[in-house]
C-alpha cells in the first residue's frame, strides 16, 4: 500500500519491454485483461516513436504503479493533437499523484511533437476518472457513442 512519502519518490519514465508483465496486470485493472505475451507484442507494434509515447510511474524499487499511452495523429478536421489512449494507476496507489504526473509528462511530450491540445475519452461509468481529468484541467466538451466492427 502506498503512503505520502512514496508519492514524492515516483519516477516517470518511458516504458520498456521488461515492464510488460506489470503493464498487462494494470491493463486488467483497467478492464482489459491482457497476457504478458500480448503486452510484449503490443509494445513492439506501437510505432513510430514520434507518434506514440508510453510512460510509466515507478517507485524507487522499480515497481510500476501506473502507465499512460499517448498517440499523436495529424488530422484533417483539427490541428494536430495528442490522444490519451489509456491511463491506469494501481488501485493501491490512486489519489497520490501518479496519474497527474503521467498526464504532465504526456502533455509535455505532446507539446514537443507540435500538439495544440490533448484529448481523452473516458467511459461514461468512470465518474472518478472524469473528476480526475477535470481536476487536471480537462473540460468535458462532447458526448458521443463509440462504434466498433470486427474485421
Buried (B, 14 or more C-beta within 10 A) or exposed (E): EBEEEBBEEBEBBEBEEEBBBBBBBBBEEBEEEBEEEBBBEBBEEBEEEEBBBBBBBBBEEEBBBBBBBBBBEEEEEEEBBBBBBBBBBBEEBBEBBBBBBBBBBBBEBBEEBEBEBBEBEBEEEEEEBBEBBEEEEBEEEEEEEEEEEEE
